[in-house]
Amino acid sequence: MAKSYDHLFKLLLIGDSGVGKTCLIIRFSEDSFSGTYISTIGIDFKIRTVEVEGKRIKLQVWDTAGQERFKTITTAYYRGAMGIILVYDITDEKSFENIQNWMKSIKENASAGVERLLLGNKCDMEVKRKVSRDQAEKLCREHGIRFFETSAKSSLNVEEAFNTLARDILLRSIKKSAQLPKRPLELKATPKSSSKCSSKTGSARAQPNELSPLRSARQPSPRSLATECTARVRRKRRGRMGSRWRLALGALLGFLVAPSRSAEGIAENDAKAPASLTGTTPCWRREDFVVTTQCAPCTSFQIKTMSECGVTGFVEQINCGVSKKGEFKSCRSLEMETRIFWNFEGAMLGTAAVFALLVVCRQRVLDGKALEKVRKQIESI
């Protein structure tokens, strides 16, 4: 089935609560007005098709809630908007001062180069005016955007404002598509070289030049470019999430394995210690021995001269049974055993904390997916 429109533009209205955003959208989409509207909860939208520059443009106008408690929901809709309309009330100076905050929110959340428009609503209430037209025009000159004073009640400049924004978006998209490079297909032969090394290098360098005309010959549409960019962003996000999960699991395994390695690695290091450190194989590796001096910390002199101190930092003096030879042997003291025990306890507590964090992160991911699903359902309408 053929589409009934040439372009689809998504517009977003933002501003403080009570400035008349809903009334403007109702006036534009249904050409009606009522003074009994309640505050918007979350987000809503209306659709209207207009004709601009000989093109049928379907405008999807989104109405956002101005209250602070809905800010986390409304900012999620900034990214896909092609035009954003900032609305203030000419009888409320505070709503005009907050336009700077809304501008900052656009800069942080919206796409780069999004078209913006400033509307001073309720211009029919001239007696109660608190924001002059000169103030608004000065602000617009600073940010380089258009400005209209509108009235949803009398329908003054409502059509003109929306049509002007749609025309700006259309001209911008046409200008973008016209700036895409269109070069003819050219295949250049690469010169042959007498040296094998230079010929390989030349062919390797010539490949990008040969492929570049082929790439430039295929001019993708703006829709396909947007789809490809979205897919790339999603792949990057999935890769980042995967790396974070791998790091978390690696830290968890490190907590679990570290105590057991520290307890068992001492015996392995003692058993696998090279004979070159002591000159000959210690007698306690071949014979039975008796401990003559209990396990004690190594002195500074022992640390410098005895390789046995490098394993645990503790040594004990032994007497071999056959050769009657006295030697020093690395050992594990009660202090070390206590430290290993508390390391294990800390690892278990860290494991529990990591699992709790993973559960919380998983729940947030599920909540985000549910919110994204609801948003897609609303946009499909």
C-alpha positions in Angstrom: 0.0 0.0 0.0 1.4 3.4 -1.0 2.1 5.9 1.7 -0.2 8.9 2.0 2.7 11.2 2.8 6.2 12.0 1.6 7.9 12.7 4.9 7.3 11.9 8.6 8.6 14.4 11.1 8.5 13.9 14.8 8.1 17.2 16.8 8.3 17.6 20.5 6.8 20.4 22.7 8.6 21.1 26.0 8.2 23.8 28.6 6.9 24.4 32.2 3.6 23.0 33.3 0.6 25.2 32.6 2.1 27.2 29.7 -0.4 25.8 27.2 1.4 23.1 25.3 -1.6 20.8 25.2 -3.9 23.6 24.1 -1.5 24.5 21.2 -1.4 20.9 20.0 -5.2 20.5 20.2 -5.6 23.8 18.3 -3.1 22.7 15.6 -4.4 19.1 15.2 -8.2 19.5 15.8 -8.7 23.3 15.5 -10.5 23.5 18.8 -9.9 25.1 22.2 -11.0 24.3 25.8 -10.0 26.1 29.0 -10.6 23.0 31.2 -7.6 20.8 30.2 -5.8 19.0 33.1 -2.1 18.6 33.3 -0.6 16.1 31.0 0.5 12.9 32.7 3.7 11.5 31.2 3.4 12.0 27.4 0.8 12.1 24.6 0.8 12.8 20.9 -1.3 14.0 18.0 -0.9 13.6 14.2 -1.7 15.9 11.4 -0.6 15.9 7.7 0.3 19.3 6.1 1.6 20.3 2.7 4.8 22.2 2.7 6.8 23.1 -0.5 4.7 20.8 -2.5 5.4 17.8 -0.2 2.9 16.0 2.0 4.4 15.9 5.5 3.0 13.9 8.4 3.7 15.7 11.6 3.8 13.5 14.8 3.5 16.1 17.6 4.4 14.9 21.0 3.1 16.6 24.1 5.3 16.3 27.2 4.5 16.8 30.9 6.2 19.9 32.4 6.4 18.6 36.0 9.8 17.6 37.3 8.6 14.1 38.3 8.0 13.2 34.7 11.4 14.5 33.5 13.0 11.0 33.3 10.2 9.8 31.0 10.1 12.9 28.7 13.8 13.2 28.2 13.8 9.7 26.6 11.8 11.2 23.7 14.3 13.9 22.9 16.7 11.6 20.9 14.3 10.8 18.0 12.8 14.3 17.6 13.6 16.2 14.4 12.2 19.5 15.8 11.6 20.7 19.3 9.3 23.6 20.3 10.0 25.4 23.5 6.9 27.1 25.0 6.6 29.7 27.7 3.7 31.8 29.1 4.1 35.6 28.5 2.1 36.1 31.7 4.6 34.0 33.8 8.1 35.3 34.0 9.4 32.1 35.7 8.4 30.0 32.7 10.5 32.3 30.5 13.5 32.1 32.8 13.3 28.3 32.7 13.7 28.3 28.9 17.5 28.3 29.6 17.2 25.0 31.5 15.1 23.5 28.7 17.8 24.6 26.2 20.4 22.8 28.4 18.2 19.7 28.5 18.0 19.7 24.7 21.8 20.0 24.4 22.2 17.0 26.8 19.6 14.6 25.4 18.6 15.6 21.8 20.3 14.8 18.6 22.9 17.2 17.2 21.5 19.8 14.8 17.8 19.4 15.9 15.6 22.3 14.7 14.3 24.5 17.6 11.5 27.0 17.8 10.5 29.3 20.7 6.8 30.1 21.3 5.4 32.8 23.6 1.9 31.5 24.3 -1.2 33.3 25.6 -0.5 36.5 23.7 -4.2 37.3 23.8 -3.8 38.1 27.5 -1.9 41.4 26.8 -3.0 43.0 30.0 -1.3 40.4 32.2 1.9 40.4 30.1 5.2 40.1 32.2 7.6 39.0 29.4 8.2 41.5 26.7 8.7 40.6 23.1 12.1 42.2 23.0 13.4 39.8 25.8 12.3 36.8 23.8 13.8 38.0 20.5 17.1 38.7 22.3 17.1 35.1 23.6 16.4 33.8 20.2 19.2 35.8 18.6 21.6 34.3 21.2 20.6 30.7 20.3 19.9 31.3 16.6 16.3 30.1 16.6 13.0 31.4 15.3 10.4 33.0 17.6 6.6 33.4 17.4 4.0 34.8 19.9 1.0 32.5 19.7 -2.5 32.2 21.2 -4.1 28.8 21.4 -7.4 30.5 22.3 -7.6 32.8 19.3 -5.4 30.5 17.0 -3.0 33.4 16.4 0.2 32.2 14.7 -0.3 28.5 15.6 -0.5 27.3 12.0 2.4 29.5 11.0 4.6 28.3 13.8 4.2 24.6 13.1 4.4 25.0 9.3 7.6 27.1 9.6 9.2 24.5 11.7 8.2 21.7 9.3 9.6 23.8 6.4 12.9 24.3 8.2 13.2 20.6 8.8 12.3 19.8 5.2 14.9 22.2 3.8 17.5 20.9 6.1 16.9 17.3 5.1 17.0 18.3 1.4 20.2 20.2 1.9 21.8 17.2 3.7 20.9 14.8 0.9 22.2 17.2 -1.7 25.6 17.4 0.1 26.2 13.6 -0.1 29.2 13.0 -2.5 28.3 11.6 -5.9 31.5 10.6 -7.6 31.7 8.5 -10.8 33.1 5.0 -10.7 36.8 5.0 -11.5 39.1 2.0 -11.5 42.8 2.8 -11.5 45.5 0.3 -12.3 48.3 0.0 -9.8 51.9 0.1 -11.2 53.9 -3.0 -10.9 57.2 -2.9 -9.1 60.3 -5.1 -9.6 60.8 -5.9 -5.9 58.5 -8.4 -4.3 58.3 -6.5 -1.0 57.5 -3.2 -2.8 54.9 -4.9 -5.0 53.1 -6.3 -1.9 53.1 -3.0 -0.2 51.9 -1.2 -3.3 49.0 -3.6 -3.8 48.1 -3.3 -0.1 48.0 0.5 -0.3 46.1 0.4 -3.6 43.1 -1.6 -2.3 41.4 1.2 -0.3 41.8 3.5 -3.3 40.2 0.9 -5.6 37.3 0.3 -3.3 36.5 3.9 -2.4 34.8 4.6 -5.8 32.7 1.5 -5.3 31.6 2.7 -1.9 30.9 6.2 -3.1 28.8 4.9 -6.0 26.4 3.3 -3.6 24.6 6.3 -2.1 22.5 5.1 0.9 19.3 6.8 1.7 19.0 8.9 4.9 16.6 6.3 6.3 19.1 3.5 5.8 21.9 5.6 7.3 19.8 6.3 10.4 19.0 2.6 10.7 22.7 1.6 10.3 23.7 4.2 12.9 21.1 2.9 15.3 22.3 -0.6 14.8 25.9 0.4 15.5 24.9 2.2 18.7 23.0 -0.9 19.9 25.9 -3.2 19.1 28.3 -0.9 21.0 26.0 -0.9 24.0 25.6 -4.6 23.9 29.4 -5.0 23.8 29.9 -2.6 26.7 27.2 -4.5 28.7 28.9 -7.8 27.9 32.3 -6.5 28.9 30.9 -5.2 32.2 29.3 -8.6 33.0 32.6 -10.3 32.2 34.5 -8.0 34.5 31.9 -8.5 37.3 32.1 -12.3 36.9 35.9 -12.1 36.8 36.0 -10.2 40.0 33.6 -12.6 41.6 35.8 -15.6 40.6 38.9 -13.7 41.8 37.3 -13.3 45.2 36.4 -17.0 45.4 39.7 -18.4 44.1 42.1 -16.0 45.8 41.9 -17.4 49.4 42.2 -21.0 48.3 45.2 -20.1 46.0 46.9 -18.3 48.9 46.4 -21.2 51.2 47.4 -23.9 48.7 50.0 -22.0 46.8 52.4 -21.8 49.7 52.8 -25.6 49.8 53.2 -25.6 46.0 55.8 -22.9 46.0 57.7 -24.7 48.7 57.5 -28.0 46.8 58.5 -26.4 43.5 61.2 -24.0 44.7 64.2 -24.3 42.5 67.4 -25.7 44.1 69.4 -22.8 42.7 68.0 -20.6 45.5 69.6 -22.6 48.3 72.5 -24.2 46.4 71.4 -27.7 47.2 68.1 -29.5 47.8 66.9 -28.9 51.4 67.1 -31.9 53.6 63.4 -31.5 54.7 62.4 -32.4 51.1 64.0 -35.8 51.5 64.0 -36.7 55.2 61.8 -36.5 58.2 62.4 -33.4 60.3 61.7 -32.0 63.8 60.7 -28.3 64.3 63.2 -26.8 66.8 62.1 -23.1 66.6 58.4 -22.2 66.2 57.1 -20.2 63.2 58.1 -16.5 63.5 58.3 -13.4 61.3 61.5 -13.0 59.3 63.9 -10.3 60.4 65.2 -7.7 58.0 68.5 -9.6 57.7 66.7 -12.9 57.0 64.5 -11.3 54.4 67.6 -10.1 52.5 69.6 -13.4 52.8 67.1 -16.2 52.9 64.9 -17.1 50.0 62.5 -19.0 52.3 61.2 -15.6 53.6 60.0 -14.6 50.2 57.2 -17.1 50.2 55.2 -16.3 53.3 57.4 -13.9 55.3 57.6 -16.4 58.2 60.2 -19.1 58.8 60.8 -21.9 61.3 64.0 -23.7 62.2 64.0 -27.5 61.7 66.4 -30.4 62.4 66.5 -33.2 59.8 66.3 -36.7 61.3 69.0 -38.6 59.1 71.6 -35.9 58.3 71.1 -34.1 61.6 71.3 -30.9 59.6 69.6 -27.7 60.8 67.8 -25.6 58.2 65.2 -22.9 57.9 61.8 -23.6 56.3 59.0 -21.2 55.3 55.8 -21.7 57.4 52.4 -20.3 58.0 51.8 -18.6 61.4 48.5 -18.2 63.3 48.5 -14.6 62.1 48.6 -15.7 58.5 45.9 -18.3 59.0 43.7 -15.6 60.6 44.4 -13.3 57.6 43.5 -16.0 55.1 40.3 -16.8 57.1 39.2 -13.1 57.0 40.1 -12.9 53.4 37.8 -15.8 52.7 35.0 -14.2 54.8 35.5 -10.9 52.9 35.3 -12.8 49.7 32.0 -14.3 50.6 30.6 -10.9 51.7 31.9 -9.4 48.4 30.2 -12.3 46.5 26.9 -11.6 48.2 27.2 -7.9 47.5 28.1 -8.6 43.8 25.1 -10.9 43.4 22.8 -8.3 45.0 24.2 -5.7 42.6 23.7 -8.0 39.6 20.1 -8.5 40.7 19.4 -4.8 40.9 21.1 -4.2 37.5 19.1 -6.9 35.9 15.9 -5.5 37.3 16.8 -2.0 35.9 17.5 -3.6 32.5 14.1 -5.3 32.5 12.4 -2.0 33.5 14.2 -0.2 30.7 13.1 -2.9 28.2 9.5 -2.6 29.4 9.6 1.2 29.1 11.1 0.9 25.6 8.4 -1.6 24.6 5.7 0.8 25.8 7.3 3.6 23.9 7.5 1.6 20.6 3.8 0.7 21.0 2.9 4.3 21.5 5.0 5.3 18.4 3.4 2.6 16.3 0.0 4.1 16.9 
